[in-house]
């Protein structure tokens, strides 16, 4: 149950929506703005493929591990204060990234940005839910989602424009004044609210972070030392053991960080794993495409960003159309269709990506993949949120988001391993060949999502008579009762 300071006094709705949107724009933008700067970072900081992986994975992995604990701390100490603190942490970490003299410092700074984003993202949505009445909440959340989608689409373009016109440092410098000003305004203009004071699951947090880090570290090291290295074997085995212990510990806690019983809910479980495979393919492909366009086809950073926009922006036009259709016909066919189109698009690009190919040769495949993403995004979100009762939407959303971000981490790690080759950056032919091989892996991740989506419960049409509210609502019937 949530409580709001000042009782019946309404929060500043305009300020809440504006500041929450600024926060989510910064966090979503920074997840992708680095992609078009990867080739520049490689030469400027003398980085290898593994280092480039960690400039993305450090952000995403920290975000994934700290998402649920950050929301719990905000419920306990105040969401306004936590949101402002997240913005300041994000700004400070961005300043450190801009000043980074080595790739190691940059990776550490990116982890700091991930911490800030883990605070900003979930709380921004909760602040909007607190500020707006039920009848206006959907429109406000829709605008919040549109801002997030726009940031994802425009991120590579902004990164390319900044790198092209200024330097890669300014990708991060721009966050500093925006984050500090938004943090101050949050303290002055937002209304404080609290949630239930759940006990902090510190053992679960520690086990999750250590386990996922070890797994990611082992996968990243494969590109440098190979699968047979003791570093890789020990890291992967230890990571798997720690994650198994984490799952056992969480299963025995009365108030766990991750509700494992949610995964017994067929609709929630299916939607969450579909989003895992979607992000594995999506982030893996983004990691590869920037280097393919710049180092393989000779694009400038700005031109590469504009070319990526043709892929990422098409989803913005598809998602609003698919949402109402999924409500009418069910989520399952659209999940399967979207993942199939993403798999076909990536496979198409991998097939035609040969030495001498131009961007025009891969454009059709990218557009097909972009349509697939636009179909999957709203349906998996709808699948998660309608699979549980109203009192469980927060933890269900956070748990699914954690799995989604981990999908991005492992997608980048696996595809980078397939892409890594000693001669990639000295020969266009070698780079394009290994890009094609690695992109087939992204297509395989997407294809796995097709088969997972088929397990989602079939859509049940609403009865013609007015429904009688049931005494209990299960995960498989919420979707039919929701509307």
C-alpha positions as a Markdown table, in Angstrom:
| # | Residue | x | y | z |
|---|---|---|---|---|
| 1 | Unk | 0.0 | 0.0 | 0.0 |
| 2 | Unk | 1.4 | 3.4 | -0.9 |
| 3 | Unk | 1.1 | 6.6 | 1.0 |
| 4 | Unk | 1.7 | 10.1 | -0.2 |
| 5 | Unk | 2.8 | 13.1 | 1.8 |
| 6 | Unk | 0.2 | 15.9 | 2.2 |
| 7 | Unk | -2.7 | 13.4 | 2.1 |
| 8 | Unk | -5.2 | 14.5 | -0.5 |
| 9 | Unk | -3.1 | 17.2 | -2.0 |
| 10 | Unk | -2.4 | 16.3 | -5.7 |
| 11 | Unk | 1.2 | 16.2 | -6.8 |
| 12 | Unk | 2.5 | 18.5 | -9.5 |
| 13 | Unk | 1.4 | 16.3 | -12.3 |
| 14 | Unk | 3.2 | 18.3 | -15.1 |
| 15 | Unk | 6.5 | 18.4 | -13.2 |
| 16 | Unk | 6.2 | 14.7 | -12.3 |
| 17 | Unk | 5.7 | 13.7 | -15.9 |
| 18 | Unk | 8.4 | 16.0 | -17.2 |
| 19 | Unk | 11.1 | 15.0 | -14.7 |
| 20 | Unk | 10.2 | 11.3 | -14.9 |
| 21 | Unk | 10.5 | 11.5 | -18.7 |
| 22 | Unk | 13.8 | 13.3 | -18.5 |
| 23 | Unk | 15.1 | 10.6 | -16.2 |
| 24 | Unk | 14.0 | 7.7 | -18.3 |
| 25 | Unk | 15.2 | 9.4 | -21.5 |
| 26 | Unk | 18.7 | 9.7 | -20.0 |
| 27 | Unk | 18.8 | 6.2 | -18.8 |
| 28 | Unk | 17.4 | 4.6 | -22.0 |
| 29 | Unk | 19.6 | 6.8 | -24.2 |
| 30 | Unk | 22.8 | 5.9 | -22.5 |
| 31 | Unk | 22.2 | 2.2 | -22.9 |
| 32 | Unk | 22.6 | 2.6 | -26.7 |
| 33 | Unk | 24.3 | 5.9 | -27.3 |
| 34 | Unk | 27.7 | 4.2 | -26.8 |
| 35 | Unk | 27.1 | 1.8 | -29.6 |
| 36 | Unk | 28.1 | 4.2 | -32.5 |
| 37 | Unk | 31.2 | 5.2 | -30.5 |
| 38 | Unk | 32.6 | 1.7 | -30.1 |
| 39 | Unk | 35.1 | 1.9 | -33.0 |
| 40 | Unk | 36.3 | 5.3 | -31.8 |
| 41 | Unk | 36.6 | 4.1 | -28.2 |
| 42 | Unk | 38.6 | 1.1 | -29.5 |
| 43 | Unk | 41.3 | 3.3 | -31.1 |
| 44 | Unk | 41.2 | 6.2 | -28.6 |
| 45 | Unk | 41.5 | 4.0 | -25.5 |
| 46 | Unk | 43.5 | 1.1 | -27.1 |
| 47 | Unk | 40.6 | -1.3 | -26.3 |
| 48 | Unk | 40.0 | -4.8 | -27.5 |
| 49 | Unk | 36.7 | -6.6 | -28.2 |
| 50 | Unk | 36.4 | -7.7 | -24.6 |
| 51 | Unk | 36.8 | -4.2 | -23.4 |
| 52 | Unk | 34.2 | -2.9 | -25.8 |
| 53 | Unk | 31.8 | -5.6 | -24.5 |
| 54 | Unk | 32.2 | -4.3 | -21.0 |
| 55 | Unk | 31.4 | -0.7 | -21.9 |
| 56 | Unk | 27.9 | -2.1 | -22.6 |
| 57 | Unk | 27.7 | -5.0 | -20.2 |
| 58 | Unk | 28.9 | -3.0 | -17.2 |
| 59 | Unk | 26.0 | -0.7 | -17.6 |
| 60 | Unk | 23.4 | -3.4 | -18.3 |
| 61 | Unk | 24.6 | -5.9 | -15.8 |
| 62 | Unk | 24.7 | -3.3 | -12.9 |
| 63 | Unk | 21.2 | -2.1 | -13.9 |
| 64 | Unk | 19.8 | -5.7 | -14.0 |
| 65 | Unk | 21.3 | -6.7 | -10.6 |
| 66 | Unk | 20.3 | -3.5 | -8.7 |
| 67 | Unk | 16.8 | -2.8 | -10.2 |
| 68 | Unk | 14.8 | -4.6 | -7.5 |
| 69 | Unk | 16.9 | -3.5 | -4.5 |
| 70 | Unk | 16.8 | 0.1 | -5.7 |
| 71 | Unk | 13.0 | 0.0 | -5.9 |
| 72 | Unk | 12.8 | -1.5 | -2.4 |
| 73 | Unk | 15.1 | 1.2 | -1.0 |
| 74 | Unk | 13.0 | 3.9 | -2.6 |
| 75 | Unk | 9.8 | 2.5 | -1.0 |
| 76 | Unk | 11.5 | 2.6 | 2.4 |
| 77 | Unk | 13.3 | 6.0 | 2.3 |
| 78 | Unk | 11.1 | 8.0 | -0.1 |
| 79 | Unk | 10.8 | 7.8 | -3.9 |
| 80 | Unk | 11.4 | 11.5 | -4.5 |
| 81 | Unk | 14.6 | 11.4 | -2.6 |
| 82 | Unk | 15.7 | 8.2 | -4.3 |
| 83 | Unk | 14.8 | 9.5 | -7.7 |
| 84 | Unk | 16.8 | 12.7 | -7.2 |
| 85 | Unk | 19.8 | 10.6 | -5.8 |
| 86 | Unk | 19.6 | 8.4 | -8.9 |
| 87 | Unk | 19.9 | 11.4 | -11.2 |
| 88 | Unk | 22.8 | 12.8 | -9.3 |
| 89 | Unk | 24.6 | 9.4 | -9.3 |
| 90 | Unk | 24.0 | 9.1 | -13.0 |
| 91 | Unk | 25.4 | 12.6 | -13.6 |
| 92 | Unk | 28.5 | 12.0 | -11.4 |
| 93 | Unk | 29.2 | 8.6 | -13.2 |
| 94 | Unk | 28.8 | 10.4 | -16.5 |
| 95 | Unk | 31.4 | 12.9 | -15.5 |
| 96 | Unk | 33.8 | 10.2 | -14.6 |
| 97 | Unk | 33.2 | 8.4 | -17.9 |
| 98 | Unk | 33.9 | 11.7 | -19.8 |
| 99 | Unk | 37.2 | 12.1 | -17.9 |
| 100 | Unk | 38.2 | 8.4 | -18.2 |
| 101 | Unk | 41.9 | 8.1 | -19.2 |
| 102 | Unk | 41.7 | 4.4 | -19.7 |
| 103 | Unk | 39.1 | 1.8 | -20.8 |
| 104 | Unk | 39.1 | 0.4 | -17.2 |
| 105 | Unk | 38.0 | 3.7 | -15.7 |
| 106 | Unk | 35.3 | 4.0 | -18.4 |
| 107 | Unk | 34.0 | 0.6 | -17.6 |
| 108 | Unk | 33.8 | 1.4 | -13.9 |
| 109 | Unk | 32.0 | 4.7 | -14.8 |
| 110 | Unk | 29.5 | 2.8 | -16.9 |
| 111 | Unk | 28.8 | 0.6 | -14.0 |
| 112 | Unk | 28.1 | 3.7 | -12.0 |
| 113 | Unk | 25.7 | 4.9 | -14.7 |
| 114 | Unk | 24.0 | 1.5 | -14.5 |
| 115 | Unk | 23.5 | 2.1 | -10.7 |
| 116 | Unk | 21.9 | 5.5 | -11.4 |
| 117 | Unk | 19.7 | 4.0 | -14.1 |
| 118 | Unk | 18.5 | 1.2 | -11.8 |
| 119 | Unk | 17.2 | 3.8 | -9.4 |
| 120 | Unk | 15.7 | 6.1 | -12.1 |
| 121 | Unk | 13.9 | 3.7 | -14.3 |
| 122 | Unk | 11.5 | 1.9 | -11.9 |
| 123 | Unk | 10.9 | 4.9 | -9.7 |
| 124 | Unk | 10.0 | 7.2 | -12.6 |
| 125 | Unk | 7.1 | 4.9 | -13.4 |
| 126 | Unk | 6.0 | 4.7 | -9.8 |
| 127 | Unk | 6.1 | 8.5 | -9.4 |
| 128 | Unk | 3.8 | 8.8 | -12.4 |
| 129 | Unk | 1.4 | 6.2 | -11.0 |
| 130 | Unk | 1.2 | 8.1 | -7.7 |
| 131 | Unk | 0.7 | 11.4 | -9.4 |
| 132 | Unk | -2.1 | 10.6 | -11.8 |
| 133 | Unk | -5.5 | 9.3 | -11.1 |
| 134 | Unk | -6.5 | 6.0 | -12.7 |
| 135 | Unk | -8.5 | 7.5 | -15.5 |
| 136 | Unk | -5.4 | 9.6 | -16.7 |
| 137 | Unk | -2.7 | 7.2 | -15.7 |
| 138 | Unk | -2.7 | 5.2 | -19.0 |
| 139 | Unk | -2.1 | 8.3 | -21.1 |
| 140 | Unk | 0.7 | 9.5 | -18.8 |
| 141 | Unk | 2.4 | 6.1 | -18.8 |
| 142 | Unk | 2.0 | 6.0 | -22.6 |
| 143 | Unk | 3.9 | 9.3 | -22.9 |
| 144 | Unk | 6.6 | 7.9 | -20.6 |
| 145 | Unk | 6.9 | 4.8 | -22.8 |
| 146 | Unk | 7.0 | 6.9 | -25.9 |
| 147 | Unk | 9.9 | 8.9 | -24.5 |
| 148 | Unk | 11.7 | 5.7 | -23.7 |
| 149 | Unk | 11.1 | 4.3 | -27.1 |
| 150 | Unk | 12.3 | 7.6 | -28.7 |
| 151 | Unk | 15.5 | 7.4 | -26.7 |
| 152 | Unk | 16.2 | 3.9 | -27.9 |
| 153 | Unk | 15.6 | 4.9 | -31.5 |
| 154 | Unk | 17.6 | 8.1 | -31.5 |
| 155 | Unk | 20.5 | 6.9 | -29.2 |
| 156 | Unk | 22.8 | 5.7 | -32.0 |
| 157 | Unk | 22.1 | 8.9 | -34.0 |
| 158 | Unk | 22.9 | 11.2 | -31.1 |
| 159 | Unk | 26.1 | 9.1 | -30.3 |
| 160 | Unk | 27.2 | 9.3 | -33.9 |
| 161 | Unk | 26.5 | 13.1 | -34.2 |
| 162 | Unk | 28.4 | 13.9 | -31.0 |
| 163 | Unk | 31.4 | 11.7 | -31.9 |
| 164 | Unk | 31.4 | 13.1 | -35.4 |
| 165 | Unk | 31.1 | 16.8 | -34.4 |
| 166 | Unk | 32.8 | 16.9 | -31.1 |
| 167 | Unk | 34.4 | 13.9 | -29.4 |
| 168 | Unk | 33.3 | 10.7 | -27.6 |
| 169 | Unk | 33.7 | 12.5 | -24.3 |
| 170 | Unk | 30.7 | 14.7 | -25.0 |
| 171 | Unk | 28.4 | 11.7 | -25.1 |
| 172 | Unk | 28.8 | 11.7 | -21.3 |
| 173 | Unk | 29.3 | 15.4 | -20.6 |
| 174 | Unk | 25.8 | 16.2 | -21.8 |
| 175 | Unk | 24.3 | 14.1 | -19.0 |
| 176 | Unk | 26.0 | 16.1 | -16.2 |
| 177 | Unk | 24.1 | 19.4 | -16.2 |
| 178 | Unk | 20.8 | 17.7 | -17.2 |
| 179 | Unk | 21.1 | 15.2 | -14.3 |
| 180 | Unk | 22.1 | 17.8 | -11.7 |
| 181 | Unk | 19.4 | 20.2 | -12.7 |
| 182 | Unk | 16.7 | 17.5 | -12.9 |
| 183 | Unk | 17.8 | 16.1 | -9.5 |
| 184 | Unk | 17.5 | 19.5 | -7.8 |
| 185 | Unk | 14.1 | 20.2 | -9.5 |
| 186 | Unk | 12.9 | 16.7 | -8.3 |
| 187 | Unk | 13.5 | 17.7 | -4.7 |
| 188 | Unk | 11.8 | 21.0 | -5.2 |
| 189 | Unk | 8.8 | 20.0 | -7.4 |
| 190 | Unk | 7.9 | 16.4 | -6.7 |
| 191 | Unk | 5.7 | 15.1 | -3.9 |
| 192 | Unk | 7.2 | 12.5 | -1.7 |
| 193 | Unk | 5.7 | 9.0 | -1.5 |
| 194 | Unk | 6.5 | 5.7 | 0.2 |
| 195 | Unk | 5.8 | 2.1 | -0.4 |
| 196 | Unk | 5.6 | -0.9 | 1.9 |
| 197 | Unk | 8.8 | -1.2 | 3.9 |
| 198 | Unk | 10.0 | -4.6 | 2.8 |
| 199 | Unk | 13.1 | -6.1 | 4.5 |
| 200 | Unk | 16.2 | -5.8 | 2.3 |
| 201 | Unk | 17.3 | -9.1 | 0.9 |
| 202 | Unk | 21.1 | -8.4 | 1.1 |
| 203 | Unk | 22.2 | -12.1 | 0.8 |
| 204 | Unk | 20.0 | -12.5 | -2.3 |
| 205 | Unk | 21.4 | -9.3 | -3.8 |
| 206 | Unk | 25.0 | -10.4 | -3.1 |
| 207 | Unk | 24.5 | -13.8 | -4.6 |
| 208 | Unk | 22.7 | -12.5 | -7.7 |
| 209 | Unk | 25.4 | -9.9 | -8.4 |
| 210 | Unk | 28.3 | -12.3 | -7.9 |
| 211 | Unk | 26.7 | -15.2 | -9.9 |
| 212 | Unk | 25.7 | -13.1 | -12.9 |
| 213 | Unk | 29.0 | -11.2 | -12.9 |
| 214 | Unk | 31.0 | -14.5 | -13.0 |
| 215 | Unk | 28.9 | -15.8 | -15.8 |
| 216 | Unk | 29.3 | -12.6 | -17.8 |
| 217 | Unk | 33.0 | -12.5 | -17.1 |
| 218 | Unk | 33.5 | -16.0 | -18.3 |
| 219 | Unk | 31.7 | -15.4 | -21.5 |
| 220 | Unk | 33.6 | -12.1 | -22.2 |
| 221 | Unk | 36.9 | -13.8 | -21.6 |
| 222 | Unk | 36.2 | -16.4 | -24.3 |
| 223 | Unk | 37.0 | -13.9 | -27.0 |
| 224 | Unk | 40.5 | -13.5 | -25.6 |
| 225 | Unk | 41.5 | -16.8 | -24.2 |
| 226 | Unk | 39.1 | -19.4 | -25.7 |
| 227 | Unk | 36.6 | -21.9 | -24.3 |
| 228 | Unk | 39.3 | -24.3 | -23.0 |
| 229 | Unk | 40.9 | -21.7 | -20.7 |
| 230 | Unk | 40.8 | -22.4 | -17.0 |
| 231 | Unk | 39.7 | -18.7 | -16.5 |
| 232 | Unk | 36.6 | -19.3 | -18.6 |
| 233 | Unk | 35.8 | -22.8 | -17.2 |
| 234 | Unk | 36.2 | -21.8 | -13.5 |
| 235 | Unk | 34.2 | -18.5 | -14.0 |
| 236 | Unk | 31.3 | -20.2 | -15.7 |
| 237 | Unk | 31.1 | -23.1 | -13.3 |
| 238 | Unk | 31.4 | -20.9 | -10.3 |
| 239 | Unk | 28.8 | -18.5 | -11.7 |
| 240 | Unk | 26.4 | -21.4 | -12.3 |
| 241 | Unk | 26.9 | -22.7 | -8.8 |
| 242 | Unk | 26.3 | -19.2 | -7.2 |
| 243 | Unk | 23.2 | -18.6 | -9.2 |
| 244 | Unk | 21.9 | -22.1 | -8.2 |
| 245 | Unk | 22.5 | -21.2 | -4.5 |
| 246 | Unk | 20.8 | -17.8 | -5.1 |
| 247 | Unk | 17.7 | -19.6 | -6.4 |
| 248 | Unk | 17.6 | -22.0 | -3.5 |
| 249 | Unk | 18.0 | -19.2 | -1.0 |
| 250 | Unk | 15.3 | -17.1 | -2.6 |
| 251 | Unk | 12.9 | -20.1 | -2.7 |
| 252 | Unk | 13.1 | -20.4 | 1.1 |
| 253 | Unk | 12.8 | -16.7 | 2.1 |
| 254 | Unk | 9.4 | -15.4 | 3.1 |
| 255 | Unk | 10.0 | -12.1 | 1.4 |
| 256 | Unk | 12.6 | -12.7 | -1.4 |
| 257 | Unk | 14.1 | -10.3 | -3.7 |
| 258 | Unk | 12.9 | -12.4 | -6.7 |
| 259 | Unk | 9.5 | -14.1 | -6.4 |
| 260 | Unk | 10.3 | -17.5 | -7.9 |
| 261 | Unk | 6.7 | -18.6 | -7.6 |
| 262 | Unk | 5.9 | -16.1 | -10.4 |
| 263 | Unk | 7.7 | -18.4 | -12.8 |
| 264 | Unk | 5.1 | -21.1 | -12.0 |
| 265 | Unk | 2.6 | -18.7 | -13.7 |
| 266 | Unk | 2.7 | -19.9 | -17.3 |
| 267 | Unk | 1.8 | -16.5 | -18.8 |
| 268 | Unk | 4.4 | -14.6 | -16.8 |
| 269 | Unk | 7.1 | -17.2 | -17.3 |
| 270 | Unk | 6.6 | -17.3 | -21.1 |
| 271 | Unk | 6.5 | -13.5 | -21.6 |
| 272 | Unk | 9.6 | -13.0 | -19.4 |
| 273 | Unk | 11.7 | -15.6 | -21.3 |
| 274 | Unk | 10.5 | -14.2 | -24.7 |
| 275 | Unk | 11.8 | -10.8 | -23.7 |
| 276 | Unk | 15.1 | -12.4 | -22.6 |
| 277 | Unk | 15.6 | -13.9 | -26.0 |
| 278 | Unk | 14.4 | -10.7 | -27.8 |
| 279 | Unk | 17.0 | -8.6 | -25.9 |
| 280 | Unk | 19.7 | -11.2 | -26.4 |
| 281 | Unk | 19.3 | -10.9 | -30.1 |
| 282 | Unk | 18.7 | -7.1 | -30.1 |
| 283 | Unk | 21.6 | -6.0 | -28.0 |
| 284 | Unk | 23.9 | -8.6 | -29.7 |
| 285 | Unk | 23.0 | -7.2 | -33.1 |
| 286 | Unk | 23.4 | -3.6 | -32.0 |
| 287 | Unk | 26.9 | -4.4 | -30.7 |
| 288 | Unk | 27.8 | -5.9 | -34.1 |
| 289 | Unk | 26.0 | -3.5 | -36.4 |
| 290 | Unk | 27.9 | -0.3 | -35.3 |
| 291 | Unk | 31.2 | -2.0 | -36.0 |
| 292 | Unk | 30.0 | -3.5 | -39.3 |
| 293 | Unk | 28.8 | -0.1 | -40.5 |
| 294 | Unk | 31.9 | 1.9 | -39.5 |
| 295 | Unk | 34.8 | -0.6 | -39.8 |
| 296 | Unk | 33.2 | -2.8 | -42.5 |
| 297 | Unk | 31.3 | -0.3 | -44.7 |
| 298 | Unk | 33.3 | 2.8 | -43.9 |
| 299 | Unk | 30.4 | 4.9 | -42.4 |
| 300 | Unk | 31.2 | 7.9 | -40.2 |
| 301 | Unk | 29.8 | 7.7 | -36.7 |
| 302 | Unk | 26.9 | 10.0 | -37.7 |
| 303 | Unk | 26.1 | 8.1 | -40.9 |
| 304 | Unk | 26.2 | 4.8 | -38.9 |
| 305 | Unk | 23.7 | 6.3 | -36.4 |
| 306 | Unk | 21.4 | 7.4 | -39.2 |
| 307 | Unk | 21.6 | 4.0 | -40.8 |
| 308 | Unk | 20.8 | 2.3 | -37.5 |
| 309 | Unk | 17.8 | 4.6 | -37.1 |
| 310 | Unk | 16.2 | 2.9 | -40.1 |
| 311 | Unk | 16.2 | -0.2 | -38.1 |
| 312 | Unk | 15.3 | 1.0 | -34.6 |
| 313 | Unk | 12.8 | 3.7 | -35.4 |
| 314 | Unk | 10.4 | 1.5 | -37.4 |
| 315 | Unk | 9.4 | -0.2 | -34.2 |
| 316 | Unk | 8.0 | 3.1 | -32.8 |
| 317 | Unk | 5.3 | 3.1 | -35.6 |
| 318 | Unk | 4.5 | -0.5 | -35.2 |
| 319 | Unk | 4.0 | -0.8 | -31.4 |
| 320 | Unk | 1.0 | 1.5 | -31.1 |
| 321 | Unk | -0.9 | -0.4 | -33.7 |
| 322 | Unk | -0.1 | -3.8 | -32.3 |
| 323 | Unk | -1.2 | -3.1 | -28.7 |
| 324 | Unk | -5.0 | -2.9 | -29.4 |
| 325 | Unk | -4.8 | -5.9 | -31.7 |
| 326 | Unk | -3.1 | -8.0 | -29.0 |
| 327 | Unk | -5.9 | -7.0 | -26.6 |
| 328 | Unk | -8.4 | -8.3 | -29.1 |
| 329 | Unk | -6.7 | -11.4 | -30.4 |
| 330 | Unk | -4.3 | -12.3 | -27.6 |
| 331 | Unk | -0.5 | -11.9 | -27.1 |
| 332 | Unk | 0.7 | -15.3 | -28.3 |
| 333 | Unk | 0.3 | -14.9 | -32.0 |
| 334 | Unk | 2.0 | -11.5 | -32.0 |
| 335 | Unk | 4.9 | -12.6 | -29.8 |
| 336 | Unk | 5.5 | -15.5 | -32.2 |
| 337 | Unk | 5.2 | -13.3 | -35.2 |
| 338 | Unk | 7.4 | -10.6 | -33.8 |
| 339 | Unk | 10.2 | -13.0 | -32.9 |
| 340 | Unk | 9.9 | -14.7 | -36.2 |
| 341 | Unk | 10.4 | -11.4 | -38.1 |
| 342 | Unk | 13.3 | -10.5 | -35.9 |
| 343 | Unk | 14.9 | -13.9 | -36.6 |
| 344 | Unk | 14.2 | -13.6 | -40.4 |
| 345 | Unk | 15.6 | -10.0 | -40.4 |
| 346 | Unk | 18.8 | -10.9 | -38.7 |
| 347 | Unk | 19.2 | -14.0 | -40.8 |
| 348 | Unk | 18.6 | -11.9 | -44.0 |
| 349 | Unk | 21.4 | -9.5 | -43.0 |
| 350 | Unk | 23.8 | -12.3 | -42.1 |
| 351 | Unk | 23.1 | -14.0 | -45.4 |
| 352 | Unk | 23.7 | -10.9 | -47.6 |
| 353 | Unk | 26.6 | -9.5 | -45.6 |
| 354 | Unk | 29.5 | -10.4 | -47.8 |
| 355 | Unk | 32.6 | -8.4 | -48.8 |
| 356 | Unk | 31.4 | -5.6 | -51.2 |
| 357 | Unk | 27.9 | -5.3 | -49.8 |
| 358 | Unk | 26.4 | -1.8 | -49.3 |
| 359 | Unk | 24.0 | -0.6 | -46.7 |
| 360 | Unk | 21.2 | -0.8 | -49.3 |
| 361 | Unk | 21.9 | -4.5 | -49.5 |
| 362 | Unk | 21.1 | -5.0 | -45.8 |
| 363 | Unk | 18.4 | -2.4 | -45.3 |
| 364 | Unk | 15.5 | -4.7 | -46.1 |
| 365 | Unk | 16.6 | -7.2 | -43.5 |
| 366 | Unk | 17.0 | -4.5 | -40.9 |
| 367 | Unk | 13.5 | -3.2 | -41.6 |
| 368 | Unk | 12.0 | -6.7 | -41.2 |
| 369 | Unk | 13.8 | -7.0 | -37.8 |
| 370 | Unk | 12.6 | -3.6 | -36.8 |
| 371 | Unk | 9.0 | -4.5 | -37.5 |
| 372 | Unk | 9.5 | -7.6 | -35.4 |
| 373 | Unk | 10.8 | -5.6 | -32.5 |
| 374 | Unk | 7.8 | -3.3 | -32.7 |
| 375 | Unk | 5.4 | -6.2 | -32.5 |
| 376 | Unk | 7.1 | -8.0 | -29.6 |
| 377 | Unk | 7.7 | -5.0 | -27.3 |
| 378 | Unk | 4.1 | -4.2 | -26.4 |
| 379 | Unk | 2.9 | -7.8 | -26.3 |
| 380 | Unk | 5.5 | -9.0 | -23.9 |
| 381 | Unk | 4.9 | -6.0 | -21.6 |
| 382 | Unk | 1.2 | -6.6 | -21.8 |
| 383 | Unk | 1.8 | -10.3 | -21.1 |
| 384 | Unk | 3.7 | -9.7 | -18.0 |
| 385 | Unk | 1.4 | -7.0 | -16.5 |
| 386 | Unk | -1.8 | -9.0 | -17.2 |
| 387 | Unk | -0.4 | -12.3 | -15.9 |
| 388 | Unk | -0.7 | -11.2 | -12.2 |
| 389 | Unk | -3.0 | -9.4 | -9.9 |
| 390 | Unk | -2.8 | -5.6 | -9.3 |
| 391 | Unk | -0.9 | -6.1 | -6.0 |
| 392 | Unk | 1.9 | -8.0 | -7.8 |
| 393 | Unk | 2.4 | -5.8 | -10.9 |
| 394 | Unk | 5.4 | -4.0 | -9.3 |
| 395 | Unk | 7.5 | -7.1 | -8.5 |
| 396 | Unk | 6.4 | -8.8 | -11.7 |
| 397 | Unk | 7.5 | -5.9 | -13.8 |
| 398 | Unk | 10.9 | -5.6 | -11.9 |
| 399 | Unk | 11.6 | -9.4 | -12.1 |
| 400 | Unk | 10.8 | -9.5 | -15.8 |
| 401 | Unk | 12.9 | -6.4 | -16.4 |
| 402 | Unk | 15.8 | -8.0 | -14.6 |
| 403 | Unk | 15.6 | -11.1 | -16.9 |
| 404 | Unk | 15.3 | -8.8 | -19.9 |
| 405 | Unk | 18.5 | -6.9 | -19.1 |
| 406 | Unk | 20.4 | -10.1 | -18.4 |
| 407 | Unk | 19.3 | -11.3 | -21.9 |
| 408 | Unk | 21.1 | -8.2 | -23.3 |
| 409 | Unk | 24.2 | -9.0 | -21.3 |
| 410 | Unk | 24.5 | -12.6 | -22.5 |
| 411 | Unk | 23.5 | -11.6 | -26.0 |
| 412 | Unk | 26.4 | -9.2 | -26.2 |
| 413 | Unk | 28.8 | -11.7 | -24.6 |
| 414 | Unk | 28.0 | -14.6 | -26.9 |
| 415 | Unk | 27.9 | -12.6 | -30.1 |
| 416 | Unk | 31.2 | -10.8 | -29.3 |
| 417 | Unk | 32.7 | -14.2 | -28.7 |
| 418 | Unk | 31.7 | -15.3 | -32.1 |
| 419 | Unk | 32.8 | -12.0 | -33.7 |
| 420 | Unk | 36.2 | -11.7 | -32.0 |
| 421 | Unk | 39.1 | -12.5 | -34.4 |
| 422 | Unk | 42.7 | -11.2 | -34.5 |
| 423 | Unk | 42.4 | -9.8 | -38.0 |
| 424 | Unk | 39.0 | -8.2 | -37.8 |
| 425 | Unk | 40.1 | -4.6 | -37.7 |
| 426 | Unk | 42.9 | -5.0 | -40.2 |
| 427 | Unk | 40.8 | -6.6 | -43.0 |
| 428 | Unk | 37.3 | -5.5 | -44.1 |
| 429 | Unk | 36.8 | -9.0 | -45.6 |
| 430 | Unk | 37.6 | -10.7 | -42.3 |
| 431 | Unk | 35.5 | -8.3 | -40.3 |
| 432 | Unk | 32.4 | -8.7 | -42.5 |
| 433 | Unk | 32.8 | -12.5 | -42.6 |
| 434 | Unk | 32.9 | -12.8 | -38.8 |
| 435 | Unk | 30.1 | -10.2 | -38.5 |
| 436 | Unk | 27.9 | -12.5 | -40.6 |
| 437 | Unk | 28.8 | -15.6 | -38.5 |
| 438 | Unk | 28.0 | -13.7 | -35.2 |
| 439 | Unk | 24.8 | -12.3 | -36.5 |
| 440 | Unk | 23.5 | -15.8 | -37.2 |
| 441 | Unk | 23.7 | -16.3 | -33.4 |
| 442 | Unk | 21.4 | -13.3 | -32.9 |
| 443 | Unk | 19.0 | -14.9 | -35.4 |
| 444 | Unk | 19.2 | -18.1 | -33.4 |
| 445 | Unk | 18.4 | -16.3 | -30.1 |
| 446 | Unk | 15.3 | -14.8 | -31.8 |
| 447 | Unk | 14.3 | -18.1 | -33.2 |
| 448 | Unk | 14.4 | -19.6 | -29.7 |
| 449 | Unk | 12.0 | -16.9 | -28.7 |
| 450 | Unk | 9.5 | -18.1 | -31.3 |
| 451 | Unk | 9.3 | -21.5 | -29.7 |
| 452 | Unk | 9.1 | -20.1 | -26.1 |
| 453 | Unk | 6.2 | -17.8 | -27.2 |
| 454 | Unk | 4.1 | -20.8 | -28.2 |
| 455 | Unk | 3.8 | -21.8 | -24.6 |
| 456 | Unk | 1.9 | -18.6 | -23.8 |
| 457 | Unk | -1.8 | -19.3 | -22.8 |
| 458 | Unk | -4.3 | -19.0 | -25.7 |
| 459 | Unk | -6.4 | -15.9 | -25.8 |
| 460 | Unk | -9.9 | -16.3 | -24.3 |
| 461 | Unk | -12.6 | -14.0 | -25.7 |
| 462 | Unk | -14.6 | -12.1 | -23.1 |
| 463 | Unk | -18.1 | -13.5 | -22.4 |
| 464 | Unk | -20.9 | -11.5 | -23.9 |
| 465 | Unk | -22.6 | -11.0 | -20.5 |
| 466 | Unk | -21.2 | -8.5 | -18.0 |
| 467 | Unk | -18.5 | -10.4 | -16.0 |
| 468 | Unk | -18.9 | -11.0 | -12.3 |
| 469 | Unk | -15.7 | -10.1 | -10.4 |
| 470 | Unk | -14.2 | -13.4 | -9.3 |
| 471 | Unk | -13.2 | -14.1 | -5.7 |
| 472 | Unk | -9.7 | -15.0 | -6.8 |
| 473 | Unk | -7.9 | -14.3 | -10.1 |
| 474 | Unk | -5.2 | -16.6 | -11.4 |
| 475 | Unk | -2.3 | -15.7 | -13.7 |
| 476 | Unk | -4.1 | -17.3 | -16.7 |
| 477 | Unk | -7.4 | -15.5 | -16.3 |
| 478 | Unk | -6.2 | -12.0 | -15.5 |
| 479 | Unk | -5.7 | -11.2 | -19.2 |
| 480 | Unk | -9.4 | -12.0 | -19.9 |
| 481 | Unk | -10.7 | -10.2 | -16.8 |
| 482 | Unk | -8.5 | -7.1 | -17.1 |
| 483 | Unk | -10.7 | -5.2 | -19.7 |
